[in-house]
Amino acid sequence: MSQSHMSNVVRALSAHGLIEVEADDQDGRGRRLWVTAAGRTAMGRAEARRGERFDSYLSDEPSRRHRSELSRSYEPGLLTGDRLETAA
């Protein structure tokens, strides 16, 4: 990520009250970023939504296309001792 892009992201997060920005005492050019209570709440909601989407993905029956791809890539006996020896 370029420095200008990072500056834009930090500026936007700060404008939305999700982070606080302050000068770094040890490096005048540096900035310290702090997540606000609103930022923690937003991260929690995003994590919950991501978890819901992942759970939904796992619970859905694979599509017909996906099932056919799985059946083409599966070789019976792939993990048998004979196959492992020939693969090694």
Phi and psi restraints in degrees (range 20) as a CNS / XPLOR table:
assign (resid 1 and name C) (resid 2 and name N)
       (resid 2 and name CA) (resid 2 and name C) 1.0 -73.4 20.0 2
assign (resid 2 and name N) (resid 2 and name CA)
       (resid 2 and name C) (resid 3 and name N) 1.0 160.1 20.0 2
assign (resid 2 and name C) (resid 3 and name N)
       (resid 3 and name CA) (resid 3 and name C) 1.0 -61.9 20.0 2
assign (resid 3 and name N) (resid 3 and name CA)
       (resid 3 and name C) (resid 4 and name N) 1.0 -40.2 20.0 2
assign (resid 3 and name C) (resid 4 and name N)
       (resid 4 and name CA) (resid 4 and name C) 1.0 -68.2 20.0 2
assign (resid 4 and name N) (resid 4 and name CA)
       (resid 4 and name C) (resid 5 and name N) 1.0 -37.6 20.0 2
assign (resid 4 and name C) (resid 5 and name N)
       (resid 5 and name CA) (resid 5 and name C) 1.0 -65.9 20.0 2
assign (resid 5 and name N) (resid 5 and name CA)
       (resid 5 and name C) (resid 6 and name N) 1.0 -43.1 20.0 2
assign (resid 5 and name C) (resid 6 and name N)
       (resid 6 and name CA) (resid 6 and name C) 1.0 -60.8 20.0 2
assign (resid 6 and name N) (resid 6 and name CA)
       (resid 6 and name C) (resid 7 and name N) 1.0 -41.2 20.0 2
assign (resid 6 and name C) (resid 7 and name N)
       (resid 7 and name CA) (resid 7 and name C) 1.0 -60.5 20.0 2
assign (resid 7 and name N) (resid 7 and name CA)
       (resid 7 and name C) (resid 8 and name N) 1.0 -41.0 20.0 2
assign (resid 7 and name C) (resid 8 and name N)
       (resid 8 and name CA) (resid 8 and name C) 1.0 -65.6 20.0 2
assign (resid 8 and name N) (resid 8 and name CA)
       (resid 8 and name C) (resid 9 and name N) 1.0 -40.1 20.0 2
assign (resid 8 and name C) (resid 9 and name N)
       (resid 9 and name CA) (resid 9 and name C) 1.0 -64.7 20.0 2
assign (resid 9 and name N) (resid 9 and name CA)
       (resid 9 and name C) (resid 10 and name N) 1.0 -46.9 20.0 2
assign (resid 9 and name C) (resid 10 and name N)
       (resid 10 and name CA) (resid 10 and name C) 1.0 -61.4 20.0 2
assign (resid 10 and name N) (resid 10 and name CA)
       (resid 10 and name C) (resid 11 and name N) 1.0 -43.1 20.0 2
assign (resid 10 and name C) (resid 11 and name N)
       (resid 11 and name CA) (resid 11 and name C) 1.0 -61.5 20.0 2
assign (resid 11 and name N) (resid 11 and name CA)
       (resid 11 and name C) (resid 12 and name N) 1.0 -43.5 20.0 2
assign (resid 11 and name C) (resid 12 and name N)
       (resid 12 and name CA) (resid 12 and name C) 1.0 -67.2 20.0 2
assign (resid 12 and name N) (resid 12 and name CA)
       (resid 12 and name C) (resid 13 and name N) 1.0 -43.8 20.0 2
assign (resid 12 and name C) (resid 13 and name N)
       (resid 13 and name CA) (resid 13 and name C) 1.0 -63.4 20.0 2
assign (resid 13 and name N) (resid 13 and name CA)
       (resid 13 and name C) (resid 14 and name N) 1.0 -38.9 20.0 2
assign (resid 13 and name C) (resid 14 and name N)
       (resid 14 and name CA) (resid 14 and name C) 1.0 -67.2 20.0 2
assign (resid 14 and name N) (resid 14 and name CA)
       (resid 14 and name C) (resid 15 and name N) 1.0 -42.1 20.0 2
assign (resid 14 and name C) (resid 15 and name N)
       (resid 15 and name CA) (resid 15 and name C) 1.0 -62.7 20.0 2
assign (resid 15 and name N) (resid 15 and name CA)
       (resid 15 and name C) (resid 16 and name N) 1.0 -30.4 20.0 2
assign (resid 15 and name C) (resid 16 and name N)
       (resid 16 and name CA) (resid 16 and name C) 1.0 -88.0 20.0 2
assign (resid 16 and name N) (resid 16 and name CA)
       (resid 16 and name C) (resid 17 and name N) 1.0 1.4 20.0 2
assign (resid 16 and name C) (resid 17 and name N)
       (resid 17 and name CA) (resid 17 and name C) 1.0 75.2 20.0 2
assign (resid 17 and name N) (resid 17 and name CA)
       (resid 17 and name C) (resid 18 and name N) 1.0 19.9 20.0 2
assign (resid 17 and name C) (resid 18 and name N)
       (resid 18 and name CA) (resid 18 and name C) 1.0 -88.9 20.0 2
assign (resid 18 and name N) (resid 18 and name CA)
       (resid 18 and name C) (resid 19 and name N) 1.0 -23.0 20.0 2
assign (resid 18 and name C) (resid 19 and name N)
       (resid 19 and name CA) (resid 19 and name C) 1.0 -138.7 20.0 2
assign (resid 19 and name N) (resid 19 and name CA)
       (resid 19 and name C) (resid 20 and name N) 1.0 159.8 20.0 2
assign (resid 19 and name C) (resid 20 and name N)
       (resid 20 and name CA) (resid 20 and name C) 1.0 -115.0 20.0 2
assign (resid 20 and name N) (resid 20 and name CA)
       (resid 20 and name C) (resid 21 and name N) 1.0 145.0 20.0 2
assign (resid 20 and name C) (resid 21 and name N)
       (resid 21 and name CA) (resid 21 and name C) 1.0 -122.3 20.0 2
assign (resid 21 and name N) (resid 21 and name CA)
       (resid 21 and name C) (resid 22 and name N) 1.0 133.9 20.0 2
assign (resid 21 and name C) (resid 22 and name N)
       (resid 22 and name CA) (resid 22 and name C) 1.0 -140.6 20.0 2
assign (resid 22 and name N) (resid 22 and name CA)
       (resid 22 and name C) (resid 23 and name N) 1.0 157.9 20.0 2
assign (resid 22 and name C) (resid 23 and name N)
       (resid 23 and name CA) (resid 23 and name C) 1.0 -66.9 20.0 2
assign (resid 23 and name N) (resid 23 and name CA)
       (resid 23 and name C) (resid 24 and name N) 1.0 145.0 20.0 2
assign (resid 23 and name C) (resid 24 and name N)
       (resid 24 and name CA) (resid 24 and name C) 1.0 -81.7 20.0 2
assign (resid 24 and name N) (resid 24 and name CA)
       (resid 24 and name C) (resid 25 and name N) 1.0 124.3 20.0 2
assign (resid 24 and name C) (resid 25 and name N)
       (resid 25 and name CA) (resid 25 and name C) 1.0 -63.5 20.0 2
assign (resid 25 and name N) (resid 25 and name CA)
       (resid 25 and name C) (resid 26 and name N) 1.0 -30.2 20.0 2
assign (resid 25 and name C) (resid 26 and name N)
       (resid 26 and name CA) (resid 26 and name C) 1.0 -88.9 20.0 2
assign (resid 26 and name N) (resid 26 and name CA)
       (resid 26 and name C) (resid 27 and name N) 1.0 -19.8 20.0 2
assign (resid 26 and name C) (resid 27 and name N)
       (resid 27 and name CA) (resid 27 and name C) 1.0 -139.3 20.0 2
assign (resid 27 and name N) (resid 27 and name CA)
       (resid 27 and name C) (resid 28 and name N) 1.0 107.1 20.0 2
assign (resid 27 and name C) (resid 28 and name N)
       (resid 28 and name CA) (resid 28 and name C) 1.0 -58.1 20.0 2
assign (resid 28 and name N) (resid 28 and name CA)
       (resid 28 and name C) (resid 29 and name N) 1.0 -25.6 20.0 2
assign (resid 28 and name C) (resid 29 and name N)
       (resid 29 and name CA) (resid 29 and name C) 1.0 -83.0 20.0 2
assign (resid 29 and name N) (resid 29 and name CA)
       (resid 29 and name C) (resid 30 and name N) 1.0 -22.7 20.0 2
assign (resid 29 and name C) (resid 30 and name N)
       (resid 30 and name CA) (resid 30 and name C) 1.0 -81.8 20.0 2
assign (resid 30 and name N) (resid 30 and name CA)
       (resid 30 and name C) (resid 31 and name N) 1.0 162.0 20.0 2
assign (resid 30 and name C) (resid 31 and name N)
       (resid 31 and name CA) (resid 31 and name C) 1.0 -130.7 20.0 2
assign (resid 31 and name N) (resid 31 and name CA)
       (resid 31 and name C) (resid 32 and name N) 1.0 146.9 20.0 2
assign (resid 31 and name C) (resid 32 and name N)
       (resid 32 and name CA) (resid 32 and name C) 1.0 -107.3 20.0 2
assign (resid 32 and name N) (resid 32 and name CA)
       (resid 32 and name C) (resid 33 and name N) 1.0 136.7 20.0 2
assign (resid 32 and name C) (resid 33 and name N)
       (resid 33 and name CA) (resid 33 and name C) 1.0 -113.6 20.0 2
assign (resid 33 and name N) (resid 33 and name CA)
       (resid 33 and name C) (resid 34 and name N) 1.0 136.4 20.0 2
assign (resid 33 and name C) (resid 34 and name N)
       (resid 34 and name CA) (resid 34 and name C) 1.0 -126.9 20.0 2
assign (resid 34 and name N) (resid 34 and name CA)
       (resid 34 and name C) (resid 35 and name N) 1.0 134.7 20.0 2
assign (resid 34 and name C) (resid 35 and name N)
       (resid 35 and name CA) (resid 35 and name C) 1.0 -79.7 20.0 2
assign (resid 35 and name N) (resid 35 and name CA)
       (resid 35 and name C) (resid 36 and name N) 1.0 130.8 20.0 2
assign (resid 35 and name C) (resid 36 and name N)
       (resid 36 and name CA) (resid 36 and name C) 1.0 -84.5 20.0 2
assign (resid 36 and name N) (resid 36 and name CA)
       (resid 36 and name C) (resid 37 and name N) 1.0 172.6 20.0 2
assign (resid 36 and name C) (resid 37 and name N)
       (resid 37 and name CA) (resid 37 and name C) 1.0 -59.5 20.0 2
assign (resid 37 and name N) (resid 37 and name CA)
       (resid 37 and name C) (resid 38 and name N) 1.0 -41.0 20.0 2
assign (resid 37 and name C) (resid 38 and name N)
       (resid 38 and name CA) (resid 38 and name C) 1.0 -63.7 20.0 2
assign (resid 38 and name N) (resid 38 and name CA)
       (resid 38 and name C) (resid 39 and name N) 1.0 -36.9 20.0 2
assign (resid 38 and name C) (resid 39 and name N)
       (resid 39 and name CA) (resid 39 and name C) 1.0 -65.7 20.0 2
assign (resid 39 and name N) (resid 39 and name CA)
       (resid 39 and name C) (resid 40 and name N) 1.0 -41.7 20.0 2
assign (resid 39 and name C) (resid 40 and name N)
       (resid 40 and name CA) (resid 40 and name C) 1.0 -64.4 20.0 2
assign (resid 40 and name N) (resid 40 and name CA)
       (resid 40 and name C) (resid 41 and name N) 1.0 -39.8 20.0 2
assign (resid 40 and name C) (resid 41 and name N)
       (resid 41 and name CA) (resid 41 and name C) 1.0 -63.0 20.0 2
assign (resid 41 and name N) (resid 41 and name CA)
       (resid 41 and name C) (resid 42 and name N) 1.0 -44.4 20.0 2
assign (resid 41 and name C) (resid 42 and name N)
       (resid 42 and name CA) (resid 42 and name C) 1.0 -63.2 20.0 2
assign (resid 42 and name N) (resid 42 and name CA)
       (resid 42 and name C) (resid 43 and name N) 1.0 -41.1 20.0 2
assign (resid 42 and name C) (resid 43 and name N)
       (resid 43 and name CA) (resid 43 and name C) 1.0 -64.2 20.0 2
assign (resid 43 and name N) (resid 43 and name CA)
       (resid 43 and name C) (resid 44 and name N) 1.0 -39.2 20.0 2
assign (resid 43 and name C) (resid 44 and name N)
       (resid 44 and name CA) (resid 44 and name C) 1.0 -63.0 20.0 2
assign (resid 44 and name N) (resid 44 and name CA)
       (resid 44 and name C) (resid 45 and name N) 1.0 -43.7 20.0 2
assign (resid 44 and name C) (resid 45 and name N)
       (resid 45 and name CA) (resid 45 and name C) 1.0 -64.1 20.0 2
assign (resid 45 and name N) (resid 45 and name CA)
       (resid 45 and name C) (resid 46 and name N) 1.0 -41.4 20.0 2
assign (resid 45 and name C) (resid 46 and name N)
       (resid 46 and name CA) (resid 46 and name C) 1.0 -64.9 20.0 2
assign (resid 46 and name N) (resid 46 and name CA)
       (resid 46 and name C) (resid 47 and name N) 1.0 -40.7 20.0 2
assign (resid 46 and name C) (resid 47 and name N)
       (resid 47 and name CA) (resid 47 and name C) 1.0 -64.2 20.0 2
assign (resid 47 and name N) (resid 47 and name CA)
       (resid 47 and name C) (resid 48 and name N) 1.0 -41.8 20.0 2
assign (resid 47 and name C) (resid 48 and name N)
       (resid 48 and name CA) (resid 48 and name C) 1.0 -63.7 20.0 2
assign (resid 48 and name N) (resid 48 and name CA)
       (resid 48 and name C) (resid 49 and name N) 1.0 -43.9 20.0 2
assign (resid 48 and name C) (resid 49 and name N)
       (resid 49 and name CA) (resid 49 and name C) 1.0 -63.9 20.0 2
assign (resid 49 and name N) (resid 49 and name CA)
       (resid 49 and name C) (resid 50 and name N) 1.0 -40.2 20.0 2
assign (resid 49 and name C) (resid 50 and name N)
       (resid 50 and name CA) (resid 50 and name C) 1.0 -63.4 20.0 2
assign (resid 50 and name N) (resid 50 and name CA)
       (resid 50 and name C) (resid 51 and name N) 1.0 -41.6 20.0 2
assign (resid 50 and name C) (resid 51 and name N)
       (resid 51 and name CA) (resid 51 and name C) 1.0 -63.7 20.0 2
assign (resid 51 and name N) (resid 51 and name CA)
       (resid 51 and name C) (resid 52 and name N) 1.0 -41.1 20.0 2
assign (resid 51 and name C) (resid 52 and name N)
       (resid 52 and name CA) (resid 52 and name C) 1.0 -63.3 20.0 2
assign (resid 52 and name N) (resid 52 and name CA)
       (resid 52 and name C) (resid 53 and name N) 1.0 -42.8 20.0 2
assign (resid 52 and name C) (resid 53 and name N)
       (resid 53 and name CA) (resid 53 and name C) 1.0 -65.8 20.0 2
assign (resid 53 and name N) (resid 53 and name CA)
       (resid 53 and name C) (resid 54 and name N) 1.0 -39.8 20.0 2
assign (resid 53 and name C) (resid 54 and name N)
       (resid 54 and name CA) (resid 54 and name C) 1.0 -65.9 20.0 2
assign (resid 54 and name N) (resid 54 and name CA)
       (resid 54 and name C) (resid 55 and name N) 1.0 -44.8 20.0 2
assign (resid 54 and name C) (resid 55 and name N)
       (resid 55 and name CA) (resid 55 and name C) 1.0 -60.8 20.0 2
assign (resid 55 and name N) (resid 55 and name CA)
       (resid 55 and name C) (resid 56 and name N) 1.0 -41.2 20.0 2
assign (resid 55 and name C) (resid 56 and name N)
       (resid 56 and name CA) (resid 56 and name C) 1.0 -63.2 20.0 2
assign (resid 56 and name N) (resid 56 and name CA)
       (resid 56 and name C) (resid 57 and name N) 1.0 -42.3 20.0 2
assign (resid 56 and name C) (resid 57 and name N)
       (resid 57 and name CA) (resid 57 and name C) 1.0 -61.4 20.0 2
assign (resid 57 and name N) (resid 57 and name CA)
       (resid 57 and name C) (resid 58 and name N) 1.0 -43.9 20.0 2
assign (resid 57 and name C) (resid 58 and name N)
       (resid 58 and name CA) (resid 58 and name C) 1.0 -68.8 20.0 2
assign (resid 58 and name N) (resid 58 and name CA)
       (resid 58 and name C) (resid 59 and name N) 1.0 -30.7 20.0 2
assign (resid 58 and name C) (resid 59 and name N)
       (resid 59 and name CA) (resid 59 and name C) 1.0 -84.8 20.0 2
assign (resid 59 and name N) (resid 59 and name CA)
       (resid 59 and name C) (resid 60 and name N) 1.0 -18.8 20.0 2
assign (resid 59 and name C) (resid 60 and name N)
       (resid 60 and name CA) (resid 60 and name C) 1.0 -70.8 20.0 2
assign (resid 60 and name N) (resid 60 and name CA)
       (resid 60 and name C) (resid 61 and name N) 1.0 140.2 20.0 2
assign (resid 60 and name C) (resid 61 and name N)
       (resid 61 and name CA) (resid 61 and name C) 1.0 -68.1 20.0 2
assign (resid 61 and name N) (resid 61 and name CA)
       (resid 61 and name C) (resid 62 and name N) 1.0 137.0 20.0 2
assign (resid 61 and name C) (resid 62 and name N)
       (resid 62 and name CA) (resid 62 and name C) 1.0 -57.2 20.0 2
assign (resid 62 and name N) (resid 62 and name CA)
       (resid 62 and name C) (resid 63 and name N) 1.0 143.7 20.0 2
assign (resid 62 and name C) (resid 63 and name N)
       (resid 63 and name CA) (resid 63 and name C) 1.0 -65.4 20.0 2
assign (resid 63 and name N) (resid 63 and name CA)
       (resid 63 and name C) (resid 64 and name N) 1.0 162.8 20.0 2
assign (resid 63 and name C) (resid 64 and name N)
       (resid 64 and name CA) (resid 64 and name C) 1.0 -57.7 20.0 2
assign (resid 64 and name N) (resid 64 and name CA)
       (resid 64 and name C) (resid 65 and name N) 1.0 -41.9 20.0 2
assign (resid 64 and name C) (resid 65 and name N)
       (resid 65 and name CA) (resid 65 and name C) 1.0 -63.2 20.0 2
assign (resid 65 and name N) (resid 65 and name CA)
       (resid 65 and name C) (resid 66 and name N) 1.0 -43.9 20.0 2
assign (resid 65 and name C) (resid 66 and name N)
       (resid 66 and name CA) (resid 66 and name C) 1.0 -64.6 20.0 2
assign (resid 66 and name N) (resid 66 and name CA)
       (resid 66 and name C) (resid 67 and name N) 1.0 -41.4 20.0 2
assign (resid 66 and name C) (resid 67 and name N)
       (resid 67 and name CA) (resid 67 and name C) 1.0 -61.4 20.0 2
assign (resid 67 and name N) (resid 67 and name CA)
       (resid 67 and name C) (resid 68 and name N) 1.0 -40.8 20.0 2
assign (resid 67 and name C) (resid 68 and name N)
       (resid 68 and name CA) (resid 68 and name C) 1.0 -68.3 20.0 2
assign (resid 68 and name N) (resid 68 and name CA)
       (resid 68 and name C) (resid 69 and name N) 1.0 -35.4 20.0 2
assign (resid 68 and name C) (resid 69 and name N)
       (resid 69 and name CA) (resid 69 and name C) 1.0 -65.3 20.0 2
assign (resid 69 and name N) (resid 69 and name CA)
       (resid 69 and name C) (resid 70 and name N) 1.0 -40.4 20.0 2
assign (resid 69 and name C) (resid 70 and name N)
       (resid 70 and name CA) (resid 70 and name C) 1.0 -63.4 20.0 2
assign (resid 70 and name N) (resid 70 and name CA)
       (resid 70 and name C) (resid 71 and name N) 1.0 -42.3 20.0 2
assign (resid 70 and name C) (resid 71 and name N)
       (resid 71 and name CA) (resid 71 and name C) 1.0 -68.0 20.0 2
assign (resid 71 and name N) (resid 71 and name CA)
       (resid 71 and name C) (resid 72 and name N) 1.0 -33.0 20.0 2
assign (resid 71 and name C) (resid 72 and name N)
       (resid 72 and name CA) (resid 72 and name C) 1.0 -70.6 20.0 2
assign (resid 72 and name N) (resid 72 and name CA)
       (resid 72 and name C) (resid 73 and name N) 1.0 -33.2 20.0 2
assign (resid 72 and name C) (resid 73 and name N)
       (resid 73 and name CA) (resid 73 and name C) 1.0 -87.1 20.0 2
assign (resid 73 and name N) (resid 73 and name CA)
       (resid 73 and name C) (resid 74 and name N) 1.0 -10.8 20.0 2
assign (resid 73 and name C) (resid 74 and name N)
       (resid 74 and name CA) (resid 74 and name C) 1.0 -87.5 20.0 2
assign (resid 74 and name N) (resid 74 and name CA)
       (resid 74 and name C) (resid 75 and name N) 1.0 129.0 20.0 2
assign (resid 74 and name C) (resid 75 and name N)
       (resid 75 and name CA) (resid 75 and name C) 1.0 -118.3 20.0 2
assign (resid 75 and name N) (resid 75 and name CA)
       (resid 75 and name C) (resid 76 and name N) 1.0 117.4 20.0 2
assign (resid 75 and name C) (resid 76 and name N)
       (resid 76 and name CA) (resid 76 and name C) 1.0 -56.6 20.0 2
assign (resid 76 and name N) (resid 76 and name CA)
       (resid 76 and name C) (resid 77 and name N) 1.0 140.9 20.0 2
assign (resid 76 and name C) (resid 77 and name N)
       (resid 77 and name CA) (resid 77 and name C) 1.0 81.2 20.0 2
assign (resid 77 and name N) (resid 77 and name CA)
       (resid 77 and name C) (resid 78 and name N) 1.0 10.2 20.0 2
assign (resid 77 and name C) (resid 78 and name N)
       (resid 78 and name CA) (resid 78 and name C) 1.0 -60.6 20.0 2
assign (resid 78 and name N) (resid 78 and name CA)
       (resid 78 and name C) (resid 79 and name N) 1.0 -34.5 20.0 2
assign (resid 78 and name C) (resid 79 and name N)
       (resid 79 and name CA) (resid 79 and name C) 1.0 -102.5 20.0 2
assign (resid 79 and name N) (resid 79 and name CA)
       (resid 79 and name C) (resid 80 and name N) 1.0 14.7 20.0 2
assign (resid 79 and name C) (resid 80 and name N)
       (resid 80 and name CA) (resid 80 and name C) 1.0 -75.3 20.0 2
assign (resid 80 and name N) (resid 80 and name CA)
       (resid 80 and name C) (resid 81 and name N) 1.0 163.2 20.0 2
assign (resid 80 and name C) (resid 81 and name N)
       (resid 81 and name CA) (resid 81 and name C) 1.0 -57.6 20.0 2
assign (resid 81 and name N) (resid 81 and name CA)
       (resid 81 and name C) (resid 82 and name N) 1.0 -41.3 20.0 2
assign (resid 81 and name C) (resid 82 and name N)
       (resid 82 and name CA) (resid 82 and name C) 1.0 -60.2 20.0 2
assign (resid 82 and name N) (resid 82 and name CA)
       (resid 82 and name C) (resid 83 and name N) 1.0 -44.7 20.0 2
assign (resid 82 and name C) (resid 83 and name N)
       (resid 83 and name CA) (resid 83 and name C) 1.0 -68.0 20.0 2
assign (resid 83 and name N) (resid 83 and name CA)
       (resid 83 and name C) (resid 84 and name N) 1.0 -36.4 20.0 2
assign (resid 83 and name C) (resid 84 and name N)
       (resid 84 and name CA) (resid 84 and name C) 1.0 -66.9 20.0 2
assign (resid 84 and name N) (resid 84 and name CA)
       (resid 84 and name C) (resid 85 and name N) 1.0 -37.6 20.0 2
assign (resid 84 and name C) (resid 85 and name N)
       (resid 85 and name CA) (resid 85 and name C) 1.0 -67.4 20.0 2
assign (resid 85 and name N) (resid 85 and name CA)
       (resid 85 and name C) (resid 86 and name N) 1.0 -39.4 20.0 2
assign (resid 85 and name C) (resid 86 and name N)
       (resid 86 and name CA) (resid 86 and name C) 1.0 -73.0 20.0 2
assign (resid 86 and name N) (resid 86 and name CA)
       (resid 86 and name C) (resid 87 and name N) 1.0 -28.1 20.0 2
assign (resid 86 and name C) (resid 87 and name N)
       (resid 87 and name CA) (resid 87 and name C) 1.0 -77.3 20.0 2
assign (resid 87 and name N) (resid 87 and name CA)
       (resid 87 and name C) (resid 88 and name N) 1.0 -25.4 20.0 2
